[in-house]
Amino acid sequence: MGDAKSPNPLAFNARFPLLHSPAVAGATLAIVSTALWAALEGWASVLGAGSASALTDGVFVMLLMLQAGYYLSVAPLLRRAALRCIDDLRPLLLSESGELDRMVQRFSSAKLPYLRWTLPLGALITVVLQELQLQRFSNWMASPSFALGELVTVLAAWLTWGLGLSAATLMITDAAAIRHLGRNAVTIDLMRIERLTAFSRYGLQLSGAVVGLMALWAVSLVLIDAFVGVSWGQTTGYVGLLMVAIYLCLAIAAFVYPQLGVRHHIRHQKERVCHQLTDLLPSSDQAVLAAGSDPERLAALLSSRNQIQAIPEWPAGQHTRVRLVAYLLVPLLSWSAAALVEEAVSRLIG
């Protein structure tokens, strides 16, 4: 493989340190966007066209752009994680370098993919939801002056949906590429299965991204309740708990899916080696004679087969599994998830 053509995974995106932190990137974009909204809202108010619910729109702009910044910063983080995974697996990769070079080139891009499709789809979703939930565009038709003060809110929702769909597409397609790599391009040494833990570490990165988004979503709901005064009904509380459960399932799926390819490969190798060892064993009729004539060989074959059968098919080490459990517990123990539970319980019993 031509090393001169391959980017250095550890130096990836070093020119954009802001994107290394989803929290910093999201907060920065939220502050800038909220300042822009405040300026436009002030101008609209002077013209007598201010938003009918200025505080609500301002909080929504801040929270929506916080999510948009999260999507923008998660993309390079996940791409760096994929490159690090390939770099760790490089000694185990097969000799066909063409596909590997294409994967390295793919993961070297920090851009969100398919924006030409996700932005129009995000616009459609925004129009439908804004109309169903707030009758936004019906109000604009009745009073066109409202559009000036509320335009930034709609644009923020559109951008967040478009970037969110693109980020979800990136996660799915990148995980599928790593899954393909584990199934078709990695040599398996059953005696050194720990060398494949790079797959579980990458899955952990994906799971962490999903958990982070869930925490951001939960915090957004609580902040809306606190600052905007939106009162969530009992049904909404149940929906919130359902969404927490869905996000937990998505986090587990994000951890498991990239490892499915290498798990299939490990299982195939285990079956192959076990069949070879079984072929070396004597038949049941000859086992007694073999035990008497060469007991050490018989015991070694049986022990080797048992050891191969006991090898785990998932390349996740104990440390990785503990971190996954910690990731899944964080949202449930956080104040945001607790607020959702408290709201649902209080409305149920009161």
KAHU-V872964 format. One record per pair of residues at least 12 apart in sequence whose ideal C-beta (glycine too) atoms are under 6 Angstrom apart, sorted by the first residue. I is the first residue (numbers start at 0). GAP is how many residues later the second one is. If there is no record, write none. Layout:
I & GAP
I & GAP
//
This chain:
0 & 96
5 & 98
6 & 101
8 & 74
8 & 75
8 & 78
11 & 68
11 & 71
12 & 63
12 & 97
18 & 54
18 & 57
21 & 48
21 & 51
21 & 52
24 & 44
24 & 47
24 & 48
25 & 40
25 & 43
25 & 44
28 & 36
28 & 39
28 & 40
29 & 32
29 & 35
29 & 36
32 & 28
32 & 32
33 & 27
33 & 28
36 & 24
36 & 115
39 & 112
40 & 13
40 & 108
43 & 104
43 & 105
48 & 96
48 & 99
48 & 100
49 & 99
50 & 98
50 & 99
55 & 172
56 & 93
56 & 96
58 & 168
58 & 169
59 & 93
60 & 91
60 & 92
60 & 95
62 & 157
63 & 92
63 & 93
63 & 96
64 & 91
66 & 93
67 & 91
67 & 92
67 & 95
69 & 146
70 & 92
70 & 93
70 & 96
73 & 93
73 & 135
74 & 35
74 & 37
74 & 95
75 & 34
78 & 28
78 & 31
80 & 121
80 & 124
81 & 25
81 & 92
82 & 24
84 & 113
84 & 117
87 & 110
88 & 109
91 & 94
91 & 95
92 & 92
93 & 91
102 & 74
111 & 54
112 & 56
112 & 57
113 & 52
113 & 55
114 & 51
117 & 44
117 & 47
117 & 48
118 & 43
120 & 44
121 & 36
121 & 39
121 & 40
121 & 43
122 & 35
124 & 36
125 & 31
125 & 32
125 & 35
170 & 35
174 & 82
174 & 83
177 & 24
177 & 80
178 & 79
178 & 81
178 & 82
179 & 81
181 & 17
181 & 79
181 & 80
182 & 78
182 & 81
182 & 82
187 & 77
187 & 78
187 & 81
189 & 79
189 & 121
192 & 118
195 & 66
195 & 119
196 & 118
196 & 120
198 & 59
198 & 60
198 & 63
198 & 116
199 & 115
199 & 116
199 & 120
201 & 56
202 & 52
202 & 55
202 & 56
203 & 116
203 & 119
205 & 48
206 & 44
206 & 47
206 & 48
206 & 120
207 & 119
209 & 40
209 & 41
209 & 44
210 & 40
210 & 116
213 & 33
213 & 117
214 & 116
217 & 118
217 & 119
218 & 117
221 & 114
221 & 117
233 & 113
236 & 106
236 & 107
236 & 110
239 & 100
240 & 103
247 & 80
254 & 69
261 & 53
262 & 50
262 & 51
265 & 47
266 & 46
269 & 38
272 & 35
273 & 31
273 & 34
276 & 24
276 & 27
276 & 28
279 & 21
280 & 20
//
